[in-house]
Amino acid sequence: MLLKRIERDIKSISKTNLLKLAVLLGTLHIGQVFALCNGGVTVTSALDIAASCDGGNVKGLTLDTGAAVDINSGVTVSNDAPFGVNGRAVVVLNTATSASLINHGSIYTYNQWGLWTQAGGNVDVVNFGQIDATVRYGISNQGTITSLTNVGTITGGFGSIGNSAGTSSYGHFWCTGR
């Protein structure tokens, strides 16, 4: 009885309505869906970012000791908030004694810093992609960037890279990008 009723209902759907439904369902997935980077959990081991993610104005991709992050090509790691640490796309904690970041994709924020190394934090950075902060610095270094290799682009409204006087340092800097 139920089967016959379902069969009757399916036959009553016109081809035009099926086409409209198919178009509607197809457009639902056009926009990108961003999830919290690493589920909002601080990274302390190897992590391959294969899908775009966003900090949701809460917490950017956060690295601590042992983090070895690789952002794939075509992937965007972003975060934005009008003010404060909630808008930084990638954060290297002050407790990170050794971390690494390889970017083949895009690190982006509008209001804050694309990559922020907190005072005391230590990271190696290789950028083949883009690190961009529309308003502030692409990279704000208040800790130690042991090695920075840039063959991509690093841009920011205030400048590409900002160093806090007296607290930040670079071990090695190599650049062929912008």
C-alpha positions as CSV (number, residue, x, y, z in Angstrom):
1,M,0.0,0.0,0.0
2,L,2.7,2.5,1.0
3,L,4.9,1.5,-2.0
4,K,2.0,2.1,-4.4
5,R,1.4,5.5,-2.8
6,I,5.1,6.5,-3.2
7,E,5.1,5.3,-6.8
8,R,2.1,7.4,-7.6
9,D,3.6,10.5,-6.0
10,I,6.8,10.1,-8.0
11,K,4.9,9.7,-11.2
12,S,3.0,13.0,-10.5
13,I,6.2,15.0,-10.3
14,S,6.7,16.8,-13.6
15,K,10.0,17.0,-15.4
16,T,10.0,20.8,-15.0
17,N,9.7,20.4,-11.2
18,L,12.6,17.9,-11.2
19,L,14.8,20.2,-13.2
20,K,14.0,23.1,-10.7
21,L,14.8,20.8,-7.8
22,A,18.1,19.8,-9.4
23,V,19.1,23.4,-10.0
24,L,18.2,24.4,-6.5
25,L,20.2,21.5,-4.9
26,G,23.1,22.3,-7.2
27,T,23.3,25.9,-6.1
28,L,23.4,25.0,-2.4
29,H,27.0,24.0,-2.6
30,I,28.4,26.9,-4.7
31,G,29.7,28.9,-1.7
32,Q,32.7,27.6,0.3
33,V,31.9,26.2,3.7
34,F,34.6,27.0,6.3
35,A,35.1,25.0,9.5
36,L,37.2,26.0,12.5
37,C,40.8,25.3,11.6
38,N,41.8,22.0,13.3
39,G,38.5,22.0,15.1
40,G,39.7,24.9,17.2
41,V,42.3,22.6,18.9
42,T,45.9,23.9,19.2
43,V,48.3,22.0,16.9
44,T,51.2,20.1,18.5
45,S,52.1,17.6,15.8
46,A,52.1,17.3,12.0
47,L,48.9,18.6,10.3
48,D,48.1,18.8,6.6
49,I,45.4,21.5,5.9
50,A,43.6,20.2,2.9
51,A,40.3,22.2,3.1
52,S,39.7,25.9,3.7
53,C,39.1,26.8,7.3
54,D,38.2,29.9,9.3
55,G,38.6,30.8,13.0
56,G,35.1,32.1,13.1
57,N,36.2,35.3,14.9
58,V,37.0,33.0,17.8
59,K,40.4,31.3,17.4
60,G,42.8,31.2,14.5
61,L,44.9,28.2,13.5
62,T,47.1,28.0,16.7
63,L,50.6,26.4,16.7
64,D,52.5,25.2,19.8
65,T,55.7,23.1,20.3
66,G,55.9,20.2,17.8
67,A,53.4,21.7,15.3
68,A,54.4,21.0,11.7
69,V,51.7,22.6,9.5
70,D,51.4,22.4,5.8
71,I,48.7,24.4,4.1
72,N,47.9,23.0,0.7
73,S,47.6,24.9,-2.6
74,G,44.1,26.3,-3.2
75,V,43.3,26.3,0.6
76,T,42.6,29.4,2.5
77,V,43.2,29.7,6.3
78,S,41.4,32.8,7.5
79,N,40.0,34.5,10.5
80,D,38.7,38.0,11.2
81,A,37.4,40.1,14.0
82,P,37.3,43.9,14.3
83,F,39.9,43.8,17.1
84,G,42.0,41.6,19.4
85,V,43.6,38.2,19.0
86,N,40.3,36.6,17.8
87,G,41.0,37.9,14.3
88,R,44.5,36.6,13.7
89,A,44.5,33.8,11.0
90,V,47.6,31.9,12.3
91,V,49.0,32.2,15.8
92,V,52.3,30.8,17.1
93,L,51.9,30.6,20.9
94,N,54.5,32.0,23.3
95,T,55.1,28.5,24.6
96,A,56.1,27.2,21.2
97,T,59.8,26.3,21.4
98,S,59.8,24.8,17.9
99,A,57.1,24.9,15.3
100,S,57.0,25.0,11.5
101,L,54.6,26.4,8.9
102,I,54.7,25.7,5.2
103,N,52.1,27.7,3.2
104,H,51.2,26.7,-0.4
105,G,47.8,28.3,-0.2
106,S,46.5,31.5,1.4
107,I,46.6,32.9,4.9
108,Y,44.2,35.8,5.2
109,T,42.6,38.3,7.6
110,Y,41.0,41.6,6.9
111,N,41.5,43.5,10.2
112,Q,44.3,41.7,12.1
113,W,47.6,39.9,11.3
114,G,47.9,37.0,8.9
115,L,50.6,35.3,11.0
116,W,51.3,36.4,14.6
117,T,54.3,35.0,16.5
118,Q,53.8,35.8,20.2
119,A,56.7,37.0,22.3
120,G,58.6,33.8,23.2
121,G,57.2,31.8,20.3
122,N,59.6,30.2,17.9
123,V,58.7,29.1,14.3
124,D,60.2,28.3,10.9
125,V,58.1,29.7,8.0
126,V,58.2,28.8,4.3
127,N,55.7,30.7,2.1
128,F,55.0,29.6,-1.5
129,G,51.5,31.1,-1.4
130,Q,50.0,34.3,0.0
131,I,50.0,35.8,3.5
132,D,47.8,38.8,3.5
133,A,46.3,41.2,6.0
134,T,44.3,44.0,4.4
135,V,44.6,46.5,7.3
136,R,47.6,45.4,9.4
137,Y,50.8,43.4,8.8
138,G,50.9,40.1,6.8
139,I,53.3,38.9,9.5
140,S,53.6,40.3,13.0
141,N,56.7,38.9,14.7
142,Q,56.9,39.4,18.5
143,G,58.8,36.2,19.0
144,T,61.4,34.4,16.9
145,I,61.1,33.4,13.3
146,T,64.2,31.1,13.1
147,S,63.9,30.9,9.3
148,L,61.7,32.7,6.9
149,T,61.7,31.7,3.2
150,N,59.3,33.6,1.0
151,V,58.9,32.7,-2.7
152,G,55.2,33.8,-2.6
153,T,53.7,37.1,-1.4
154,I,53.4,38.7,2.0
155,T,51.3,41.9,2.1
156,G,49.6,44.1,4.7
157,G,48.2,47.6,5.0
158,F,50.8,48.6,7.5
159,G,53.5,46.6,5.7
160,S,54.5,43.1,4.8
161,I,56.3,42.2,8.1
162,G,56.2,44.0,11.5
163,N,58.8,43.3,14.2
164,S,58.2,44.4,17.8
165,A,61.3,46.3,19.0
166,G,63.4,44.4,21.5
167,T,61.4,41.2,21.6
168,S,61.5,39.8,18.1
169,S,64.3,38.2,16.0
170,Y,65.0,36.5,12.7
171,G,67.6,33.7,12.4
172,H,67.5,33.4,8.6
173,F,65.6,35.4,6.0
174,W,65.4,34.5,2.3
175,C,63.0,36.1,-0.2
176,T,62.3,35.9,-3.9
177,G,58.7,36.8,-3.7
178,R,57.0,40.1,-2.7
